[in-house]
Amino acid sequence: MDKTESLLTLPPPASTGPTPTGATAAAGPPARGRRDPAWVRPALAALLLATALLYLWGLGASGWANSFYSAAVQAGSESWKAFFYGSSDAANSITVDKTPASLWLMALSVRVFGLNSWAILVPQALLGVASVGVLFATVRRWYGPAAGLIAGAVLAVTPVATLMFRFNNPDALLVLLLIGAAYATVRAVETASTRWIVLAGALVGFGFLTKMLQAFLVIPVFAGVYLLAAPTGFWRRVRQVLAAGLGVVVAAGWWVAVVELVPASARPYIGGSQGNSILELTLGYNGLGRITGAEEGSVGGRGPASGQTGLGRLFDTENGGQISWLLPAALILLVAGLLLAGRAARTDRRRAGLLLWGGWLLVTGVIFSFMSGIFHAYYSVALAPAVGALVGIGVTLLWQRRAPGVPRWQALAATVTLAATLAVTAWWSWRLLGRSPDWYPWLRTAVLAGGLAAAVLLVVADRLARRAVPVLVALGATAALAGPVAYSLQTAATPHTGSIPSAGPAVEGGSGPGRGGFPGGGRMRDGGQNAPGGQNRTDGQLAFPGGAQAPGGQFPGFPGGGQAQGGGQAQSGGQLPGGGGQGRGPAGGGMGGLLDSREPSAELRSLLEANAVDYTWVAATIGSQNASGYQLATGEPVMSIGGFNGSDPSPTLAQFQRYVAEGKIHYFVGGGGFRANGGSSASQEIAAWVAETFEATTVDGVTVYDLTSGQEG
């Protein structure tokens, strides 16, 4: 057996030591009592260093990234109350529409290093490096270091992982916590450990505090694997899983309990809910509503923001280049691995690991594929650890079947499966690269040719010289990873801002790099980004995919409810209450929009900063993204009327009028907001009242109302 063969071979079985009372010996490679070969630590160090460079290089180019979360980070760095609740501003008018755990890490970083792009984004990149390391450790325990290194490398270069570990959305922390929970589950299965399985539950519970119910998708998989494979009696396994469930409830529920028990008058409004309730947000807008499409107050529902559902969703134009490069390989290798396990003992670890990662991939993937509510391509980063693990496990299991002493038919079947998997991977990479025909067109041909050549040579590898085998392995690995590596490098080299970022180059009929847009290619404003139908918009207008109209033809979240014409352009035939302009910017005269913000001019910033200490909020404006631009520029609290979409009843007209009467708000700034799926009309009422009551002025094209001046008329 040559060196390459030995690197991919699993360690020999050995005793795992004593088992708990009533336990049976667990089949599979040992978790302890072995020493890694000398090459493992340098290889792991090289992988982690390369991952760090990929995720950290040029990180500051993305500026505030998603300014919605950056504004909340800024607020949390100044107010511990805003920190705890995840408020959008330090004066605690409203929270972001998520639980706040991911904001905590970034806010602590800003408290230490000051408010800047690096202080916000470096913690996210380090979460990515840690995710690769923990995935390596998890896969290595049962399948050896080579499988762990392959798994970690696949995760590191998955384009959507590169995107999200360089961004400030909650997904980075969620991925690390779920991988940590998988590691704890593996440790628990080894010795039927109550401590480890409860830790797994607690990590999933903390995942809830990061991105709510999405963290719970792995619970039935982890629980099922433990119930099947833990080496102890059935009823003890049941009691332990129930204890793990209690760990989930405690880790997730303490914060929810505090928020529900604190009087509404003593805390910020819960953004994303219509009833100021974290439970409503959990079960509705950010919960079952994502599955059914019944998300009151959202811009999605069964509309353009949810995209096409079905088994092909993860492979389509919008999502394929983000996650699917090695997805076919992972599915093939999952089936092959389970066939190899055959009728293994109940406690067989190799099968348990395949069920753990395969269940994670299938359950999460199916839900993502068929959910009717809001779905964005970057959600698929939650699949990347499972894809990496299955590829690493499957490759090493099949390569092991080629070792001396294995029946010839089994060795041949394993070799043919490996070759077929490589050929399918190369073909699919060729297809994905073909969606960007002008982007390094030679790469597409090289990947297909190299992958097919390596697949053919793999079938006849036994007839090749021993020295040729490492070259063959390197050729196959290069062909399999060249596409995602190229996409990841392009992603790392491109600044990304806005609410819906996308990895990789622009694709035909889909999205491009940098600022995110709606599925199908719809984009929010600026920079010549792709708009529906391949058009480019640089006039600050909102565009829907395919030029679709807003539901009912209205933009009720925009002050004045401008009509949606053609590509979704707001037209009101003149003045927009609360906006004041002629329909050339969001809400006519506003600065930001639904999915991104803009930095205000120096003149407007100076206006807002004047006498800031005299006011609770230096300004109020509709929509969180609109507010975030002003807040990050001035460093002062800006009230986000209506939350992210401008559709939350926070504040009501009466509350807003009281704040104005008490002199708590200096300016009202026009623009922002959008409501397409029900929700409150409070923001419209406020905008109309302001336009009727106060005199409008224009500062660098932005309509501003001084709420401390005498009322109009």
Salt bridges, closest charged atoms under 4 A:
GLU5 OE2 - ARG402 NH1 3.07
ASP36 OD2 - ARG140 NE 2.90
ASP97 OD1 - LYS98 NZ 3.40
ASP171 OD2 - LYS211 NZ 2.67
GLU190 OE2 - ARG141 NE 2.78
GLU190 OE1 - ARG187 NE 3.75
GLU295 OE2 - ARG290 NE 2.72
ASP462 OD1 - ARG402 NH2 3.37
ASP526 OD1 - ARG515 NE 2.94
ASP526 OD2 - ARG525 NH1 3.16
ASP539 OD2 - ARG537 NH2 3.02
ASP539 OD2 - ARG584 NH2 3.74
ASP596 OD2 - ARG515 NH1 1.91
ASP596 OD2 - ARG525 NH2 3.82
GLU662 OE1 - LYS664 NZ 3.29
ASP706 OD1 - HIS666 NE2 3.79
